[in-house]
Amino acid sequence: MATPVNVRPVTASDYAAWRPLWDGYNAFYGRFGATALPEHITASTWQRFLDPTEPVHCLVAQEEGSGALLGLVHYLYHRSMTRIEPVCYLSDLFTREAARGRGVGRLLIEAVYKQARAAGSSRVYWQTHETNAAGRMLYDKVAKHHGFIVYAKEL
């Protein structure tokens, strides 16, 4: 990485820089088709990150010098039927296109690992789309694919 990058918890003042990353992530996965994610969901998600009683968290990768946010990672803790300690689900990971290939994604994943260890979690897991070849190249280096296929039904 040419310019150093710091990974840190998001703050209330980061909203204007976080929002394009969030919108980019949703567009990358084609969430909600041609329509945008409903504004009340984004607003609620943002407020959860700032509420210390919530189990959801956001870290951002910030470029030193410019202060630009290069990426985000969202994660949450939950109980498991096969473990006593909490499990960490890495929900969303996204980097600006111009920052890809600089190790930002790896830094964000490793930061989640660090936070999860500190929270007493024994496992971090996530899912990605099978077509996310670039992401999967990184994921194969930092975690193990266990072969599970995800099913979901909108209710």
N, C-alpha and C positions, 0 to 999 in steps of 0.2 A: 504494500500500500504506500503510495507516494506521500500523501498527506495523512498525518495521524487522525484517527477517528476515536472518539469517546462514546461509549454506550452508557446511557444513564436513564433513570426513570423520567417519564414525561412530566411536565409541569403545566399548570394552567396557561401560562404564557406561550406554550408551544402550539396552541390550537391552529393558528393560521398556517404554520409549517407542517403540522401533522395532517391536516385535512386533505391536501393534494396527494399525500402518500396513501391515505385511506381510500380516497376516490380512485387512485391508480390501482390499488389492490383489487377493489371491487370490479373495476373495468377489466383487469387482467383475467379474472375468472368469469367474466360475463355474467356476474350476479344480476338478477332482476331484469335480464334481457336488455331491451332498449331503454328501459326506464331507470332512473337513478334510485339508489337505496333511499327509502323514505326518510325524510329529514329527522323525524322524531326518533328513529332508531339510531341514527348517527349521534344525535344529541344525548340520548340515554347512554349509549356506549361511552361517549366522552366523559360524561359525569361519573360513570362507574369507575373509570381509571383514577379519578381524583378523590374517590370516597374510600378512606382507609378501612371501612367495614366490608367492602366488597372483595370477593375472591378473584377478581379480574385485574390484570395489570398491563401496563404498556411501558416498553423501553424504546428509546430512539437512539439511532446512531447519528452523532453530530460530528461534522468535519471540523477539526481544529483550525483556527484562523478565520475561515469564512463564517463559521457558526451554522452553516447550512445543515438541515436534517437530510440524511442520505437514505435512511430506512427506518422501519418500525418492526416491532414484534409485539404481539398480544398473546397473553397466556393466562391460564386460570388454574386454580387448584380444586380438586374434588375428591370425594371418597371413592374407594374401590372395594369390591367384594373379595378381592384376592390379596389385599395388603392392608395393614393397619395404618400405615402412614399415608398422608395425602399423595395423590398423583397429580402431576402437572401436565396439562394439555396445552401445547403450543398451537394456538388457534390461527394466527395470521402472521405471516412473514412477508415483507415486501421491501425492496430497495429501488431507488430511482434507477431508471435504465442507464443513465450515465455513470452510475456508481457500481454497476454489476461487473464482476470479475476482479474487484479490488479487495475481496475478503470481507465485505460488510455483512453479508448474510451469515457467514461463519461466526463473526464476532457477536452478532445478535443471538444466534443459537447458543453459543458458549456462555453468553451472559444469562440466558434463561437457565442453563444448567447450573450456573453459580447460584442464582436466586433460588432455584428449586432445592438445591442442597441445603442452603441456609434455612429454608422453610421446613426442612425435615422430610422432603419428598424423596421417594426412592425411585421414581421413574418419570421421564419426560417422553411424551409421544406426540405425534402429529400425523396429519394426512395431507396428501397433495393429489392433484389430478395426474392421471397416468401420462398425459401429454406434456407435463412440465419436465422436459428432459434436462434442461439446465439446472433446475432446482434439484432434481433427483441425483444428478452427478455429485452435488455437494452433500445431499442427505446420505448418500451411500458411504461417504467418507466420515461422517460424524455420528451416525446411528446405524441401527440394523433394521432392515425391512423384514417384518415377520410374515408377510404374505397375506395379510387380511384384506378383504374387500369390504368396502363400506356400503351399507344399505341405509336408505332414509325414506321417510314418507312425510310429506307436508300434511299437517292437520289443521 
